[in-house]
Amino acid sequence: MTGVVEVGTVLGLISAVIAIFEAAHDVYDAASDVSGMPRKFRAAAERIPLVHHALSRAAEHIQSRQVSEDGIKSSESVLQQCKEHADKIKEIFEKALPGPHTSRIERMKKAMILKRNSNQVKESMEEVMKGLELLAQNQIFQDAETLQDIQKSLEELGSLADDDGHQQYSHSGSGDQNIVSGSGTLKKNHNSGSGHQYNAENITFAGQPAGKSAQTSM
């Protein structure tokens, strides 16, 4: 019974993190001027489909009972930290990103919040990526290409300079983009620089619809 409870808790955390990032992505999609955002905000948002994909693979792996009890236990604290950082990203997106009907004065206020919180958003996404890397290394999910994408994203996020610096965020992969389609809420095409493409579909956690799974499309 204890193992069943732990599995339910871990699947619930995965579902929660996916839902939080979907809500954050909705805010990003509704923003009126994505191109004018600090590149650290854009870089964080562009990695949401990769987070979605990796966590969906983890849920599938757990549901198919391919994860040991020790692995389940170790993943709980990692996922809890991912959830905390996802909450931070969503909260900042909601406070900082202007919508299409935001007044000029409010836009000016939000511009200050954007600049002030760009490092926090990037650092929080880095922590989420580190958590995903740890899940993969502990075989909570087994996907060598996704692990490679996560590690590449960590390198790219770590190399980002401030927006007034000389470093530029760019895609260095083979040209493929992260595309989320189907019934999900992740609508825009975003390139994580990995060269792999992710498509979001429906997923069910512990018998309840929660979030969308992603399958690698090569």
Contacts in CASP RR format, 6 or more apart in sequence:
PFRMAT RR
TARGET T0000
AUTHOR 0000-0000-0000
METHOD contacts of the structure
MODEL  1
MTGVVEVGTVLGLISAVIAIFEAAHDVYDAASDVSGMPRKFRAAAERIPL
VHHALSRAAEHIQSRQVSEDGIKSSESVLQQCKEHADKIKEIFEKALPGP
HTSRIERMKKAMILKRNSNQVKESMEEVMKGLELLAQNQIFQDAETLQDI
QKSLEELGSLADDDGHQQYSHSGSGDQNIVSGSGTLKKNHNSGSGHQYNA
ENITFAGQPAGKSAQTSM
3 69 0 8 1.000
3 72 0 8 1.000
6 69 0 8 1.000
6 72 0 8 1.000
6 73 0 8 1.000
6 76 0 8 1.000
7 62 0 8 1.000
7 72 0 8 1.000
7 206 0 8 1.000
8 206 0 8 1.000
9 76 0 8 1.000
10 62 0 8 1.000
10 72 0 8 1.000
10 75 0 8 1.000
10 76 0 8 1.000
10 79 0 8 1.000
11 59 0 8 1.000
11 62 0 8 1.000
11 63 0 8 1.000
11 205 0 8 1.000
11 206 0 8 1.000
12 205 0 8 1.000
12 206 0 8 1.000
12 210 0 8 1.000
13 76 0 8 1.000
13 79 0 8 1.000
13 80 0 8 1.000
13 82 0 8 1.000
13 83 0 8 1.000
14 55 0 8 1.000
14 56 0 8 1.000
14 58 0 8 1.000
14 59 0 8 1.000
14 62 0 8 1.000
14 79 0 8 1.000
14 205 0 8 1.000
15 59 0 8 1.000
15 205 0 8 1.000
15 208 0 8 1.000
15 210 0 8 1.000
15 211 0 8 1.000
16 83 0 8 1.000
17 51 0 8 1.000
17 55 0 8 1.000
17 79 0 8 1.000
17 82 0 8 1.000
17 83 0 8 1.000
17 86 0 8 1.000
18 51 0 8 1.000
18 52 0 8 1.000
18 55 0 8 1.000
18 56 0 8 1.000
18 210 0 8 1.000
18 211 0 8 1.000
18 212 0 8 1.000
19 210 0 8 1.000
19 211 0 8 1.000
20 83 0 8 1.000
20 86 0 8 1.000
20 87 0 8 1.000
20 89 0 8 1.000
20 90 0 8 1.000
21 48 0 8 1.000
21 51 0 8 1.000
21 52 0 8 1.000
21 86 0 8 1.000
21 89 0 8 1.000
21 90 0 8 1.000
22 48 0 8 1.000
22 52 0 8 1.000
22 184 0 8 1.000
22 185 0 8 1.000
22 186 0 8 1.000
22 211 0 8 1.000
22 212 0 8 1.000
23 90 0 8 1.000
24 45 0 8 1.000
24 48 0 8 1.000
24 86 0 8 1.000
24 89 0 8 1.000
24 90 0 8 1.000
24 93 0 8 1.000
24 94 0 8 1.000
25 45 0 8 1.000
25 48 0 8 1.000
25 185 0 8 1.000
25 186 0 8 1.000
26 185 0 8 1.000
27 90 0 8 1.000
27 93 0 8 1.000
27 94 0 8 1.000
27 97 0 8 1.000
28 34 0 8 1.000
28 45 0 8 1.000
28 48 0 8 1.000
28 93 0 8 1.000
28 97 0 8 1.000
28 188 0 8 1.000
29 185 0 8 1.000
29 187 0 8 1.000
29 188 0 8 1.000
30 97 0 8 1.000
30 99 0 8 1.000
30 100 0 8 1.000
31 37 0 8 1.000
31 97 0 8 1.000
31 98 0 8 1.000
31 99 0 8 1.000
32 98 0 8 1.000
32 99 0 8 1.000
32 100 0 8 1.000
32 102 0 8 1.000
33 98 0 8 1.000
34 42 0 8 1.000
37 97 0 8 1.000
37 114 0 8 1.000
38 114 0 8 1.000
38 115 0 8 1.000
38 118 0 8 1.000
38 163 0 8 1.000
39 160 0 8 1.000
39 163 0 8 1.000
39 168 0 8 1.000
39 169 0 8 1.000
40 118 0 8 1.000
40 119 0 8 1.000
40 121 0 8 1.000
40 122 0 8 1.000
40 160 0 8 1.000
40 163 0 8 1.000
41 93 0 8 1.000
41 96 0 8 1.000
41 97 0 8 1.000
41 114 0 8 1.000
41 118 0 8 1.000
41 121 0 8 1.000
42 169 0 8 1.000
43 122 0 8 1.000
43 125 0 8 1.000
43 156 0 8 1.000
43 157 0 8 1.000
43 160 0 8 1.000
43 169 0 8 1.000
44 89 0 8 1.000
44 121 0 8 1.000
44 122 0 8 1.000
44 124 0 8 1.000
44 125 0 8 1.000
44 157 0 8 1.000
45 93 0 8 1.000
45 190 0 8 1.000
46 178 0 8 1.000
46 190 0 8 1.000
46 191 0 8 1.000
46 192 0 8 1.000
47 125 0 8 1.000
47 129 0 8 1.000
47 153 0 8 1.000
47 157 0 8 1.000
47 190 0 8 1.000
47 192 0 8 1.000
48 186 0 8 1.000
48 190 0 8 1.000
49 178 0 8 1.000
49 179 0 8 1.000
49 180 0 8 1.000
49 186 0 8 1.000
49 190 0 8 1.000
49 192 0 8 1.000
49 198 0 8 1.000
49 200 0 8 1.000
49 214 0 8 1.000
50 146 0 8 1.000
50 149 0 8 1.000
50 150 0 8 1.000
50 153 0 8 1.000
50 178 0 8 1.000
50 192 0 8 1.000
50 194 0 8 1.000
50 198 0 8 1.000
51 128 0 8 1.000
51 129 0 8 1.000
51 132 0 8 1.000
52 180 0 8 1.000
52 186 0 8 1.000
52 198 0 8 1.000
52 200 0 8 1.000
52 212 0 8 1.000
52 214 0 8 1.000
53 146 0 8 1.000
53 198 0 8 1.000
53 200 0 8 1.000
53 214 0 8 1.000
53 215 0 8 1.000
53 216 0 8 1.000
54 132 0 8 1.000
54 135 0 8 1.000
54 136 0 8 1.000
54 141 0 8 1.000
54 143 0 8 1.000
54 146 0 8 1.000
54 150 0 8 1.000
55 132 0 8 1.000
56 203 0 8 1.000
56 211 0 8 1.000
56 212 0 8 1.000
56 213 0 8 1.000
56 214 0 8 1.000
57 141 0 8 1.000
57 143 0 8 1.000
57 146 0 8 1.000
57 213 0 8 1.000
57 214 0 8 1.000
58 75 0 8 1.000
58 135 0 8 1.000
58 140 0 8 1.000
58 141 0 8 1.000
59 203 0 8 1.000
59 205 0 8 1.000
59 213 0 8 1.000
60 141 0 8 1.000
60 203 0 8 1.000
60 213 0 8 1.000
61 67 0 8 1.000
61 140 0 8 1.000
61 141 0 8 1.000
61 142 0 8 1.000
62 72 0 8 1.000
62 140 0 8 1.000
63 205 0 8 1.000
63 206 0 8 1.000
66 142 0 8 1.000
67 75 0 8 1.000
67 139 0 8 1.000
67 140 0 8 1.000
71 138 0 8 1.000
71 139 0 8 1.000
71 140 0 8 1.000
74 138 0 8 1.000
75 135 0 8 1.000
75 138 0 8 1.000
75 140 0 8 1.000
78 131 0 8 1.000
78 134 0 8 1.000
78 135 0 8 1.000
79 135 0 8 1.000
81 127 0 8 1.000
81 131 0 8 1.000
82 127 0 8 1.000
82 128 0 8 1.000
82 131 0 8 1.000
82 132 0 8 1.000
85 124 0 8 1.000
85 125 0 8 1.000
85 127 0 8 1.000
85 128 0 8 1.000
86 124 0 8 1.000
86 128 0 8 1.000
88 120 0 8 1.000
88 121 0 8 1.000
88 124 0 8 1.000
89 121 0 8 1.000
89 124 0 8 1.000
89 125 0 8 1.000
89 128 0 8 1.000
92 113 0 8 1.000
92 117 0 8 1.000
92 120 0 8 1.000
92 121 0 8 1.000
93 121 0 8 1.000
95 110 0 8 1.000
95 113 0 8 1.000
95 117 0 8 1.000
96 110 0 8 1.000
96 113 0 8 1.000
96 114 0 8 1.000
96 117 0 8 1.000
97 110 0 8 1.000
97 114 0 8 1.000
98 106 0 8 1.000
98 107 0 8 1.000
98 110 0 8 1.000
102 110 0 8 1.000
115 163 0 8 1.000
118 162 0 8 1.000
118 163 0 8 1.000
122 157 0 8 1.000
122 158 0 8 1.000
122 160 0 8 1.000
125 157 0 8 1.000
126 154 0 8 1.000
126 157 0 8 1.000
126 158 0 8 1.000
129 150 0 8 1.000
129 153 0 8 1.000
129 154 0 8 1.000
129 157 0 8 1.000
130 154 0 8 1.000
132 150 0 8 1.000
133 147 0 8 1.000
133 150 0 8 1.000
133 151 0 8 1.000
133 154 0 8 1.000
135 141 0 8 1.000
136 142 0 8 1.000
136 143 0 8 1.000
136 146 0 8 1.000
136 147 0 8 1.000
136 150 0 8 1.000
137 147 0 8 1.000
143 216 0 8 1.000
145 196 0 8 1.000
145 216 0 8 1.000
146 196 0 8 1.000
146 216 0 8 1.000
148 194 0 8 1.000
149 192 0 8 1.000
149 193 0 8 1.000
149 194 0 8 1.000
149 195 0 8 1.000
149 196 0 8 1.000
152 192 0 8 1.000
152 193 0 8 1.000
152 194 0 8 1.000
153 192 0 8 1.000
153 193 0 8 1.000
153 194 0 8 1.000
156 169 0 8 1.000
156 172 0 8 1.000
156 193 0 8 1.000
159 167 0 8 1.000
160 167 0 8 1.000
160 169 0 8 1.000
161 167 0 8 1.000
171 191 0 8 1.000
171 193 0 8 1.000
171 195 0 8 1.000
172 193 0 8 1.000
173 193 0 8 1.000
173 194 0 8 1.000
173 195 0 8 1.000
174 195 0 8 1.000
175 191 0 8 1.000
175 193 0 8 1.000
175 195 0 8 1.000
176 191 0 8 1.000
176 195 0 8 1.000
176 196 0 8 1.000
176 197 0 8 1.000
177 189 0 8 1.000
177 190 0 8 1.000
177 191 0 8 1.000
177 195 0 8 1.000
177 197 0 8 1.000
178 189 0 8 1.000
178 190 0 8 1.000
178 191 0 8 1.000
178 192 0 8 1.000
178 194 0 8 1.000
178 196 0 8 1.000
178 197 0 8 1.000
178 198 0 8 1.000
179 189 0 8 1.000
179 197 0 8 1.000
179 198 0 8 1.000
179 199 0 8 1.000
180 186 0 8 1.000
180 187 0 8 1.000
180 188 0 8 1.000
180 190 0 8 1.000
180 198 0 8 1.000
180 199 0 8 1.000
180 200 0 8 1.000
180 214 0 8 1.000
181 199 0 8 1.000
181 200 0 8 1.000
182 199 0 8 1.000
182 200 0 8 1.000
182 201 0 8 1.000
183 201 0 8 1.000
183 202 0 8 1.000
183 212 0 8 1.000
184 200 0 8 1.000
184 212 0 8 1.000
186 200 0 8 1.000
186 212 0 8 1.000
196 216 0 8 1.000
196 218 0 8 1.000
197 216 0 8 1.000
197 217 0 8 1.000
197 218 0 8 1.000
198 214 0 8 1.000
198 215 0 8 1.000
198 216 0 8 1.000
198 217 0 8 1.000
199 214 0 8 1.000
199 215 0 8 1.000
199 217 0 8 1.000
200 212 0 8 1.000
200 213 0 8 1.000
200 214 0 8 1.000
201 212 0 8 1.000
201 213 0 8 1.000
201 214 0 8 1.000
201 215 0 8 1.000
202 209 0 8 1.000
202 211 0 8 1.000
202 212 0 8 1.000
202 213 0 8 1.000
203 209 0 8 1.000
203 210 0 8 1.000
203 211 0 8 1.000
203 212 0 8 1.000
203 213 0 8 1.000
204 210 0 8 1.000
205 211 0 8 1.000
END
